[in-house]
Amino acid sequence: TDTYVIAAGTNLSDTDLERLAAAEKDDISVTADGSIEVRQLEDLDFAFTDTTNGVANGTLTMITASNEIFSGAETAATLDTIQGTGDVQLRIDGEMRDAMTGAWAIQGSAIVLEAGDFASIGTEAQPVRLDILSGGGITARAGVDVNLLAIGGMPIDQVFAGETARLTSVGAMTDNVASGLPRVVADNIELSGSTIGTAAVPLVVTQNAADGSIALTTTTGDLNVQTSGDATFTGVTSAAGGSLTVAGDMALSGNNVVSFATGETLEVTIAGTLDTSAASGTMAQGGTLDQTTAGGLGSATQDFVTALEGLTFTTTGTGATPVYVTNTGNLVLDIDRSDDAGSVVDVTVVGTLEATVNGAADIDLTATEITAATLPGD
């Protein structure tokens, strides 16, 4: 291991920039005098000479009881056991596969995996299984797909996939950097964990492709996720509640897209508008949906179909922000819309309705029984 030093107070040279761009975040440190030190690692190279359909025949085993692993290849690799106590960095140029021989294929603290521009890490059916040690995190990059499963928690430093990132964590899936920048970037993103993100540090993701999609699932607790731009959701399933923030337009696609626990609140904040034209079935079901958007909710030709206990709708728009909702079950409704004449409210509830509606446009409320209503002019 060598150390490349950039002296304090100097302008960055082309070489300095190259060394910084090639380094992982844990390889960069700043000294007391302001100099930058970049740890440069010497890899142990290997090669698989026999492959079938781009997948390496044979398996790779590397074990160290008290040290780090830095290794690479210009071929594919099938992993049996890669075990270190600190950094584990494996960079190859080909398909990275899990031999599925033990409880995990890779154990380490700061794990870095790369599979090249034209290959994947794992498969959808057989993701590469990780045991990320306490204080560690995962960085993974592949030109095609990234398929990972953590047998415990999954603190994410960075995941990039040219096509699909499928990440599953038995424990909590968290942002390991907490910088507010995207931690997962891919055309399609599928995340599943006991929890995803936290209220203080939501997990930020980027859907790279306009025709891509995002699916989120938590198994025991909240999801707290933020997008860096437009996003299409094919599934938002929370075992509790949480928050979803979209820094652009949001679309729902598929059947029964949003589901969270009764008695819980899911906050959805959309900088742009919500498009439900590709959604069907019950579009949102659970406790209280607290939604803020620049547009309306539903349309004159397609109601926003729900099975909620509560719906709080707030618009940040000043134009027409209509609300068209059909809800199955008793509903507590609170609508704060714009004063535009097009901001009509048309709500049908198969059950009891308790409603508070602000704004000047027409209101049409239909329910089995309206138990309370606070309307403009009251």
MIDRENZA-501125 format. One record per residue (C-alpha): residue number from 1; x, y, z. Coordinates in nm, 4 decimals. Each point is the difference from the previous one (the first is absolute). Layout:
BEGIN
<vopa NUM east X north Y up Z>;
...
//
This chain:
BEGIN
<vopa 1 east 0.0000 north 0.0000 up 0.0000>;
<vopa 2 east 0.1351 north 0.3388 up -0.1043>;
<vopa 3 east -0.1260 north 0.3455 up 0.0945>;
<vopa 4 east -0.0380 north 0.2791 up -0.2533>;
<vopa 5 east 0.0191 north 0.3433 up 0.1646>;
<vopa 6 east -0.1518 north 0.3228 up -0.1310>;
<vopa 7 east 0.1611 north 0.2844 up 0.1900>;
<vopa 8 east -0.2210 north 0.2536 up 0.1735>;
<vopa 9 east -0.0542 north 0.3270 up -0.1821>;
<vopa 10 east 0.0952 north -0.1283 up -0.3458>;
<vopa 11 east -0.2097 north -0.0073 up -0.3156>;
<vopa 12 east -0.1135 north -0.3448 up -0.1077>;
<vopa 13 east 0.1951 north -0.1416 up -0.2936>;
<vopa 14 east -0.1377 north -0.2403 up -0.2582>;
<vopa 15 east 0.1753 north -0.2828 up 0.1847>;
<vopa 16 east -0.1532 north 0.1120 up 0.3307>;
<vopa 17 east -0.3459 north -0.0083 up -0.1547>;
<vopa 18 east 0.0599 north -0.3453 up -0.1473>;
<vopa 19 east 0.1098 north -0.1400 up 0.3375>;
<vopa 20 east -0.2988 north 0.1533 up 0.1788>;
<vopa 21 east -0.2465 north -0.1246 up -0.2631>;
<vopa 22 east 0.1347 north -0.3547 up 0.0239>;
<vopa 23 east -0.0092 north -0.0130 up 0.3807>;
<vopa 24 east -0.2793 north -0.1245 up 0.2247>;
<vopa 25 east -0.1158 north 0.2353 up 0.2748>;
<vopa 26 east 0.1730 north -0.2054 up 0.2713>;
<vopa 27 east 0.3316 north 0.0344 up -0.1872>;
<vopa 28 east 0.0015 north 0.3800 up 0.0336>;
<vopa 29 east 0.0972 north 0.1849 up 0.3172>;
<vopa 30 east 0.0945 north 0.3566 up 0.0932>;
<vopa 31 east 0.2955 north 0.0649 up 0.2299>;
<vopa 32 east 0.0211 north 0.2640 up 0.2721>;
<vopa 33 east 0.1832 north 0.2425 up -0.2326>;
<vopa 34 east -0.2681 north -0.0357 up -0.2713>;
<vopa 35 east 0.1904 north -0.2354 up -0.2294>;
<vopa 36 east -0.1971 north -0.2745 up -0.1732>;
<vopa 37 east 0.1224 north -0.3565 up 0.0222>;
<vopa 38 east -0.1237 north -0.2594 up -0.2495>;
<vopa 39 east 0.0638 north -0.3610 up 0.0908>;
<vopa 40 east 0.1131 north -0.1959 up -0.3080>;
<vopa 41 east -0.0519 north -0.3711 up 0.0220>;
<vopa 42 east 0.1830 north -0.2796 up -0.1766>;
<vopa 43 east -0.2431 north -0.2677 up -0.1178>;
<vopa 44 east 0.0613 north -0.3726 up -0.0133>;
<vopa 45 east -0.0935 north -0.0914 up -0.3562>;
<vopa 46 east -0.1545 north -0.3285 up -0.1083>;
<vopa 47 east -0.1689 north -0.1411 up -0.3086>;
<vopa 48 east -0.2541 north -0.2708 up -0.0800>;
<vopa 49 east 0.0937 north -0.1753 up -0.3216>;
<vopa 50 east -0.3202 north -0.2014 up -0.0470>;
<vopa 51 east -0.3410 north 0.1634 up -0.0452>;
<vopa 52 east -0.3424 north -0.1024 up -0.1274>;
<vopa 53 east -0.2258 north 0.2701 up -0.1416>;
<vopa 54 east 0.2200 north 0.2589 up 0.1655>;
<vopa 55 east -0.0209 north -0.1611 up 0.3462>;
<vopa 56 east 0.3171 north -0.1315 up 0.1615>;
<vopa 57 east 0.0241 north -0.3737 up 0.0606>;
<vopa 58 east 0.1647 north -0.0838 up 0.3297>;
<vopa 59 east -0.0137 north 0.2192 up 0.3101>;
<vopa 60 east 0.2091 north 0.2617 up 0.1789>;
<vopa 61 east 0.0866 north -0.0204 up 0.3696>;
<vopa 62 east 0.1979 north 0.2670 up 0.1872>;
<vopa 63 east 0.0167 north -0.0008 up 0.3797>;
<vopa 64 east 0.1997 north 0.2156 up 0.2394>;
<vopa 65 east -0.0500 north -0.0157 up 0.3756>;
<vopa 66 east 0.1150 north 0.3506 up 0.0832>;
<vopa 67 east 0.0631 north 0.1988 up -0.3172>;
<vopa 68 east -0.1506 north 0.1550 up -0.3098>;
<vopa 69 east -0.0551 north -0.1384 up -0.3476>;
<vopa 70 east 0.0787 north 0.1927 up -0.3185>;
<vopa 71 east -0.0339 north -0.2097 up -0.3115>;
<vopa 72 east -0.0944 north 0.0277 up -0.3635>;
<vopa 73 east -0.0286 north -0.1761 up -0.3331>;
<vopa 74 east -0.0619 north 0.0735 up -0.3641>;
<vopa 75 east -0.2306 north -0.3022 up -0.0146>;
<vopa 76 east -0.3265 north -0.1161 up 0.1534>;
<vopa 77 east 0.0046 north -0.1481 up 0.3516>;
<vopa 78 east -0.2200 north -0.2381 up 0.1972>;
<vopa 79 east 0.0342 north 0.0552 up 0.3746>;
<vopa 80 east 0.0104 north -0.2709 up 0.2637>;
<vopa 81 east 0.1364 north 0.1796 up 0.3085>;
<vopa 82 east 0.1539 north 0.3473 up 0.0098>;
<vopa 83 east 0.0663 north 0.0743 up 0.3667>;
<vopa 84 east 0.1830 north 0.2939 up 0.1530>;
<vopa 85 east -0.0266 north 0.2018 up 0.3187>;
<vopa 86 east 0.0399 north 0.3451 up -0.1557>;
<vopa 87 east -0.0104 north 0.1218 up -0.3575>;
<vopa 88 east -0.0985 north -0.2576 up -0.2591>;
<vopa 89 east 0.0377 north 0.1320 up -0.3535>;
<vopa 90 east -0.0617 north -0.2232 up -0.2996>;
<vopa 91 east 0.0164 north 0.1560 up -0.3456>;
<vopa 92 east -0.0478 north -0.2183 up -0.3061>;
<vopa 93 east -0.0944 north 0.0439 up -0.3635>;
<vopa 94 east -0.2736 north -0.2573 up -0.0495>;
<vopa 95 east -0.2910 north -0.1757 up 0.1659>;
<vopa 96 east 0.0278 north -0.0197 up 0.3800>;
<vopa 97 east -0.1980 north -0.2936 up 0.1340>;
<vopa 98 east -0.0673 north -0.1606 up 0.3382>;
<vopa 99 east 0.0791 north -0.3721 up 0.0193>;
<vopa 100 east -0.2730 north -0.0311 up 0.2672>;
<vopa 101 east 0.2074 north -0.2304 up 0.2226>;
<vopa 102 east -0.0374 north 0.1656 up 0.3402>;
<vopa 103 east -0.2071 north 0.2574 up 0.1872>;
<vopa 104 east 0.1814 north 0.2802 up -0.1825>;
<vopa 105 east 0.2559 north 0.0428 up -0.2763>;
<vopa 106 east 0.1726 north 0.3172 up 0.1255>;
<vopa 107 east 0.0726 north 0.1116 up 0.3551>;
<vopa 108 east 0.1734 north 0.3241 up 0.0816>;
<vopa 109 east -0.0348 north 0.3536 up 0.1231>;
<vopa 110 east 0.0425 north 0.2458 up -0.2880>;
<vopa 111 east -0.0983 north -0.2171 up -0.2961>;
<vopa 112 east 0.0598 north 0.1225 up -0.3566>;
<vopa 113 east -0.1154 north -0.2067 up -0.2994>;
<vopa 114 east 0.0360 north 0.0772 up -0.3711>;
<vopa 115 east -0.0967 north -0.2129 up -0.2992>;
<vopa 116 east 0.0937 north 0.2143 up -0.2994>;
<vopa 117 east -0.2029 north 0.1820 up -0.2615>;
<vopa 118 east -0.1724 north -0.2991 up -0.1622>;
<vopa 119 east -0.0702 north -0.2384 up 0.2877>;
<vopa 120 east -0.2073 north -0.0463 up 0.3148>;
<vopa 121 east 0.0582 north -0.0675 up 0.3662>;
<vopa 122 east -0.2137 north -0.3026 up 0.0881>;
<vopa 123 east -0.3323 north -0.0863 up -0.1599>;
<vopa 124 east -0.3583 north 0.0652 up 0.1003>;
<vopa 125 east -0.0372 north -0.3645 up 0.1063>;
<vopa 126 east 0.3427 north -0.0222 up 0.1659>;
<vopa 127 east 0.1192 north 0.3359 up 0.1339>;
<vopa 128 east 0.3493 north 0.0286 up 0.1446>;
<vopa 129 east -0.0453 north -0.0448 up 0.3751>;
<vopa 130 east 0.1811 north 0.2327 up 0.2391>;
<vopa 131 east 0.0831 north 0.0060 up 0.3691>;
<vopa 132 east 0.0860 north 0.3647 up 0.0604>;
<vopa 133 east 0.1844 north 0.0324 up 0.3303>;
<vopa 134 east -0.0763 north 0.2710 up 0.2561>;
<vopa 135 east 0.1109 north 0.3452 up -0.1141>;
<vopa 136 east 0.0267 north -0.1073 up -0.3621>;
<vopa 137 east -0.1901 north 0.0684 up -0.3189>;
<vopa 138 east -0.0466 north -0.1129 up -0.3586>;
<vopa 139 east 0.1120 north 0.1583 up -0.3264>;
<vopa 140 east -0.0977 north -0.1869 up -0.3158>;
<vopa 141 east 0.0206 north 0.0905 up -0.3679>;
<vopa 142 east -0.0970 north -0.1924 up -0.3119>;
<vopa 143 east -0.0816 north 0.0952 up -0.3561>;
<vopa 144 east -0.3068 north -0.2239 up -0.0069>;
<vopa 145 east -0.1651 north -0.1140 up 0.3274>;
<vopa 146 east 0.0950 north 0.0014 up 0.3668>;
<vopa 147 east -0.1668 north -0.2764 up 0.2044>;
<vopa 148 east 0.0962 north -0.0065 up 0.3675>;
<vopa 149 east -0.1411 north -0.1564 up 0.3164>;
<vopa 150 east 0.1306 north 0.0966 up 0.3446>;
<vopa 151 east -0.0565 north -0.2610 up 0.2715>;
<vopa 152 east -0.0069 north 0.2841 up 0.2549>;
<vopa 153 east -0.0157 north 0.3742 up -0.0528>;
<vopa 154 east 0.1009 north 0.1746 up -0.3218>;
<vopa 155 east 0.1665 north 0.3404 up 0.0512>;
<vopa 156 east 0.0374 north 0.1356 up -0.3536>;
<vopa 157 east 0.2965 north 0.2113 up -0.1076>;
<vopa 158 east -0.0817 north -0.0118 up -0.3712>;
<vopa 159 east -0.1739 north -0.2354 up -0.2402>;
<vopa 160 east -0.0035 north 0.0604 up -0.3747>;
<vopa 161 east -0.1579 north -0.2281 up -0.2593>;
<vopa 162 east -0.0252 north 0.0693 up -0.3722>;
<vopa 163 east -0.3380 north -0.1723 up -0.0025>;
<vopa 164 east -0.1515 north -0.1392 up 0.3239>;
<vopa 165 east 0.1091 north 0.0199 up 0.3643>;
<vopa 166 east -0.1688 north -0.2677 up 0.2140>;
<vopa 167 east 0.0995 north 0.0340 up 0.3641>;
<vopa 168 east -0.1391 north -0.2094 up 0.2836>;
<vopa 169 east 0.0916 north 0.0334 up 0.3652>;
<vopa 170 east -0.1167 north -0.2256 up 0.2814>;
<vopa 171 east 0.0726 north 0.2914 up 0.2335>;
<vopa 172 east -0.0155 north 0.3759 up -0.0469>;
<vopa 173 east 0.0984 north 0.1584 up -0.3310>;
<vopa 174 east 0.1588 north 0.3373 up 0.0703>;
<vopa 175 east 0.1958 north 0.2892 up -0.1508>;
<vopa 176 east 0.3557 north -0.0535 up 0.1259>;
<vopa 177 east 0.1210 north 0.3452 up -0.1077>;
<vopa 178 east -0.2879 north 0.2321 up 0.0955>;
<vopa 179 east 0.1030 north 0.2663 up -0.2514>;
<vopa 180 east -0.3417 north 0.0470 up -0.1607>;
<vopa 181 east 0.1355 north -0.1334 up -0.3310>;
<vopa 182 east -0.1396 north -0.3057 up -0.1809>;
<vopa 183 east 0.1214 north -0.3285 up 0.1409>;
<vopa 184 east -0.1689 north -0.2252 up -0.2587>;
<vopa 185 east 0.0040 north 0.0916 up -0.3704>;
<vopa 186 east -0.1511 north -0.2238 up -0.2693>;
<vopa 187 east -0.2622 north -0.0103 up -0.2742>;
<vopa 188 east -0.2118 north -0.2326 up 0.2153>;
<vopa 189 east 0.0253 north -0.0229 up 0.3777>;
<vopa 190 east -0.1389 north -0.2733 up 0.2263>;
<vopa 191 east 0.0677 north 0.0383 up 0.3731>;
<vopa 192 east -0.1118 north -0.2223 up 0.2868>;
<vopa 193 east 0.1055 north 0.0179 up 0.3645>;
<vopa 194 east -0.1349 north -0.0241 up 0.3518>;
<vopa 195 east 0.0035 north 0.3802 up -0.0219>;
<vopa 196 east 0.1286 north 0.2315 up -0.2730>;
<vopa 197 east 0.1653 north 0.3272 up 0.0949>;
<vopa 198 east -0.0878 north 0.1922 up 0.3146>;
<vopa 199 east -0.2117 north 0.3066 up 0.0720>;
<vopa 200 east 0.3186 north 0.2012 up 0.0589>;
<vopa 201 east 0.1913 north -0.1421 up -0.2990>;
<vopa 202 east -0.2252 north -0.1304 up -0.2763>;
<vopa 203 east 0.1578 north -0.2216 up -0.2630>;
<vopa 204 east 0.0414 north 0.2033 up -0.3203>;
<vopa 205 east -0.0377 north -0.1783 up -0.3335>;
<vopa 206 east 0.0147 north 0.0997 up -0.3673>;
<vopa 207 east -0.2111 north -0.1618 up -0.2711>;
<vopa 208 east 0.2259 north 0.0561 up -0.2994>;
<vopa 209 east -0.2387 north -0.0987 up -0.2786>;
<vopa 210 east -0.3283 north 0.1743 up -0.0778>;
<vopa 211 east -0.1546 north -0.3422 up -0.0724>;
<vopa 212 east 0.1517 north -0.1558 up 0.3136>;
<vopa 213 east -0.1702 north -0.0695 up 0.3323>;
<vopa 214 east 0.0451 north -0.0254 up 0.3763>;
<vopa 215 east -0.1395 north -0.2613 up 0.2396>;
<vopa 216 east 0.0394 north 0.0356 up 0.3784>;
<vopa 217 east -0.0822 north -0.2537 up 0.2730>;
<vopa 218 east 0.0544 north -0.0042 up 0.3750>;
<vopa 219 east -0.0688 north -0.3100 up 0.2041>;
<vopa 220 east -0.0156 north 0.1297 up 0.3600>;
<vopa 221 east 0.0151 north 0.3800 up 0.0135>;
<vopa 222 east -0.0062 north 0.3346 up -0.1790>;
<vopa 223 east 0.1286 north 0.0911 up -0.3406>;
<vopa 224 east 0.1595 north 0.3417 up -0.0422>;
<vopa 225 east 0.1057 north 0.0569 up -0.3592>;
<vopa 226 east 0.0720 north 0.3041 up -0.2126>;
<vopa 227 east 0.0476 north 0.0213 up -0.3771>;
<vopa 228 east 0.2259 north 0.2473 up -0.1770>;
<vopa 229 east -0.2476 north 0.0560 up -0.2853>;
<vopa 230 east -0.3005 north -0.1488 up -0.1786>;
<vopa 231 east -0.0962 north -0.3520 up 0.1069>;
<vopa 232 east -0.2454 north -0.2738 up -0.0959>;
<vopa 233 east -0.0987 north -0.2341 up 0.2822>;
<vopa 234 east -0.1211 north -0.3530 up -0.0666>;
<vopa 235 east -0.0171 north -0.0771 up 0.3712>;
<vopa 236 east 0.0224 north 0.1870 up 0.3307>;
<vopa 237 east -0.0585 north -0.2478 up 0.2817>;
<vopa 238 east 0.0753 north 0.0944 up 0.3598>;
<vopa 239 east -0.0510 north -0.2260 up 0.2992>;
<vopa 240 east -0.0582 north 0.3211 up 0.1983>;
<vopa 241 east -0.0046 north 0.3525 up -0.1505>;
<vopa 242 east 0.2743 north 0.2490 up -0.0764>;
<vopa 243 east 0.0679 north 0.2576 up -0.2667>;
<vopa 244 east 0.0487 north 0.0196 up -0.3744>;
<vopa 245 east 0.1321 north 0.3207 up -0.1574>;
<vopa 246 east 0.0127 north 0.0426 up -0.3779>;
<vopa 247 east 0.2063 north 0.2887 up -0.1376>;
<vopa 248 east -0.1943 north 0.0088 up -0.3257>;
<vopa 249 east -0.3110 north -0.1616 up -0.1452>;
<vopa 250 east -0.1256 north -0.3292 up 0.1436>;
<vopa 251 east -0.1857 north -0.2764 up -0.1806>;
<vopa 252 east -0.1664 north -0.3191 up 0.1220>;
<vopa 253 east 0.0007 north -0.3043 up -0.2282>;
<vopa 254 east -0.1638 north -0.3364 up 0.0596>;
<vopa 255 east -0.2610 north -0.1470 up 0.2291>;
<vopa 256 east -0.0369 north 0.0897 up 0.3700>;
<vopa 257 east 0.3194 north 0.2066 up 0.0008>;
<vopa 258 east 0.0151 north 0.1664 up 0.3447>;
<vopa 259 east -0.0603 north -0.1968 up 0.3186>;
<vopa 260 east 0.0903 north 0.0767 up 0.3621>;
<vopa 261 east -0.1212 north -0.0962 up 0.3460>;
<vopa 262 east -0.3296 north 0.1093 up 0.1491>;
<vopa 263 east 0.0474 north 0.2358 up 0.2925>;
<vopa 264 east 0.3146 north 0.1398 up -0.1649>;
<vopa 265 east 0.0719 north 0.3089 up -0.2120>;
<vopa 266 east 0.1767 north 0.0084 up -0.3330>;
<vopa 267 east 0.1129 north 0.3492 up -0.1032>;
<vopa 268 east 0.0345 north 0.0465 up -0.3757>;
<vopa 269 east 0.1469 north 0.3295 up -0.1196>;
<vopa 270 east 0.0152 north 0.0610 up -0.3748>;
<vopa 271 east 0.1718 north 0.3064 up -0.1437>;
<vopa 272 east -0.1900 north -0.0486 up -0.3257>;
<vopa 273 east -0.3221 north -0.1836 up -0.0794>;
<vopa 274 east -0.1365 north -0.3532 up 0.0496>;
<vopa 275 east -0.0932 north -0.2086 up -0.3054>;
<vopa 276 east -0.2224 north -0.3019 up 0.0701>;
<vopa 277 east -0.1027 north -0.0754 up -0.3584>;
<vopa 278 east 0.1978 north -0.3275 up -0.0025>;
<vopa 279 east -0.1239 north -0.1091 up 0.3457>;
<vopa 280 east -0.2903 north -0.2320 up 0.0732>;
<vopa 281 east -0.1730 north -0.1666 up 0.2921>;
<vopa 282 east 0.0354 north 0.1611 up 0.3417>;
<vopa 283 east 0.2678 north 0.2622 up -0.0603>;
<vopa 284 east 0.0663 north 0.0674 up 0.3697>;
<vopa 285 east -0.1059 north -0.1942 up 0.3090>;
<vopa 286 east 0.0904 north 0.0229 up 0.3668>;
<vopa 287 east -0.0245 north 0.2559 up 0.2790>;
<vopa 288 east 0.0301 north 0.3730 up -0.0725>;
<vopa 289 east 0.1476 north 0.1169 up -0.3287>;
<vopa 290 east 0.1377 north 0.3517 up 0.0430>;
<vopa 291 east 0.0652 north 0.1232 up -0.3522>;
<vopa 292 east 0.1428 north 0.3282 up -0.1245>;
<vopa 293 east 0.0290 north 0.0705 up -0.3722>;
<vopa 294 east 0.0061 north 0.2853 up -0.2481>;
<vopa 295 east -0.2952 north -0.1520 up -0.1850>;
<vopa 296 east -0.3255 north -0.1724 up 0.0786>;
<vopa 297 east -0.0992 north -0.3543 up 0.0944>;
<vopa 298 east -0.1766 north -0.2217 up -0.2505>;
<vopa 299 east -0.1875 north 0.1410 up -0.2984>;
<vopa 300 east -0.3501 north 0.0381 up -0.1405>;
<vopa 301 east 0.0502 north -0.3221 up -0.1967>;
<vopa 302 east 0.1844 north -0.2024 up 0.2674>;
<vopa 303 east -0.0535 north 0.0213 up 0.3753>;
<vopa 304 east 0.2872 north -0.0510 up 0.2399>;
<vopa 305 east -0.1266 north -0.3287 up 0.1475>;
<vopa 306 east 0.0900 north -0.0589 up 0.3639>;
<vopa 307 east -0.0673 north -0.2065 up 0.3097>;
<vopa 308 east 0.1301 north 0.2447 up 0.2586>;
<vopa 309 east -0.0899 north 0.1020 up 0.3537>;
<vopa 310 east 0.1073 north 0.3589 up -0.0632>;
<vopa 311 east 0.0939 north 0.2182 up -0.2945>;
<vopa 312 east 0.1661 north 0.3380 up 0.0406>;
<vopa 313 east 0.0537 north 0.1784 up -0.3285>;
<vopa 314 east 0.1911 north 0.3258 up -0.0360>;
<vopa 315 east 0.0859 north 0.1679 up -0.3266>;
<vopa 316 east 0.2864 north 0.2397 up -0.0618>;
<vopa 317 east -0.1413 north 0.0893 up -0.3425>;
<vopa 318 east -0.1986 north 0.3123 up -0.0836>;
<vopa 319 east -0.1784 north -0.1303 up -0.3096>;
<vopa 320 east -0.2708 north -0.2635 up -0.0175>;
<vopa 321 east 0.0629 north -0.2695 up 0.2625>;
<vopa 322 east -0.3070 north -0.2249 up -0.0119>;
<vopa 323 east -0.0524 north -0.2940 up 0.2364>;
<vopa 324 east -0.1863 north -0.3077 up -0.1229>;
<vopa 325 east 0.0024 north -0.2811 up 0.2570>;
<vopa 326 east -0.1929 north -0.3195 up 0.0639>;
<vopa 327 east 0.0707 north -0.1614 up 0.3372>;
<vopa 328 east -0.1116 north -0.3333 up 0.1427>;
<vopa 329 east -0.0463 north 0.0207 up 0.3772>;
<vopa 330 east -0.0466 north 0.2826 up 0.2481>;
<vopa 331 east 0.2078 north 0.3082 up -0.0858>;
<vopa 332 east 0.1238 north 0.3148 up 0.1719>;
<vopa 333 east 0.0610 north 0.2496 up -0.2797>;
<vopa 334 east 0.1924 north 0.3286 up 0.0135>;
<vopa 335 east 0.0473 north 0.1903 up -0.3271>;
<vopa 336 east 0.1877 north 0.3270 up -0.0461>;
<vopa 337 east -0.0229 north 0.0875 up -0.3714>;
<vopa 338 east 0.0562 north 0.3096 up -0.2123>;
<vopa 339 east -0.2759 north 0.2555 up -0.0552>;
<vopa 340 east -0.0030 north -0.0608 up -0.3747>;
<vopa 341 east -0.3477 north -0.0705 up -0.1376>;
<vopa 342 east 0.1307 north -0.3300 up -0.1382>;
<vopa 343 east 0.0932 north -0.1292 up 0.3449>;
<vopa 344 east -0.3173 north -0.2003 up 0.0432>;
<vopa 345 east -0.0345 north -0.2652 up 0.2692>;
<vopa 346 east -0.1897 north -0.3178 up -0.0847>;
<vopa 347 east 0.0295 north -0.2641 up 0.2713>;
<vopa 348 east -0.1986 north -0.3214 up 0.0403>;
<vopa 349 east 0.0341 north -0.2070 up 0.3163>;
<vopa 350 east -0.1444 north -0.3444 up 0.0562>;
<vopa 351 east -0.0228 north 0.0558 up 0.3733>;
<vopa 352 east -0.0132 north 0.2980 up 0.2327>;
<vopa 353 east 0.1648 north 0.3302 up -0.0922>;
<vopa 354 east 0.1394 north 0.2759 up 0.2182>;
<vopa 355 east 0.1131 north 0.2815 up -0.2298>;
<vopa 356 east 0.1811 north 0.3323 up 0.0149>;
<vopa 357 east 0.0344 north 0.1758 up -0.3359>;
<vopa 358 east 0.1556 north 0.3394 up -0.0753>;
<vopa 359 east -0.0159 north 0.1860 up -0.3310>;
<vopa 360 east -0.2711 north 0.1696 up -0.2045>;
<vopa 361 east -0.0859 north -0.2453 up -0.2807>;
<vopa 362 east -0.2865 north -0.2497 up -0.0125>;
<vopa 363 east -0.0195 north -0.2772 up 0.2585>;
<vopa 364 east -0.1826 north -0.3320 up -0.0416>;
<vopa 365 east 0.0179 north -0.2361 up 0.2965>;
<vopa 366 east -0.1805 north -0.3355 up -0.0038>;
<vopa 367 east 0.0147 north -0.2532 up 0.2835>;
<vopa 368 east -0.2044 north -0.2597 up 0.1821>;
<vopa 369 east -0.0097 north 0.2567 up 0.2792>;
<vopa 370 east 0.1685 north 0.3410 up 0.0348>;
<vopa 371 east 0.0699 north 0.0308 up 0.3705>;
<vopa 372 east 0.1630 north 0.3453 up -0.0132>;
<vopa 373 east 0.0844 north 0.2517 up -0.2689>;
<vopa 374 east 0.1858 north 0.3308 up 0.0158>;
<vopa 375 east -0.0324 north 0.1759 up -0.3337>;
<vopa 376 east 0.0810 north 0.3472 up -0.1435>;
<vopa 377 east -0.2322 north 0.2594 up 0.1487>;
<vopa 378 east -0.0591 north -0.1958 up 0.3243>;
//
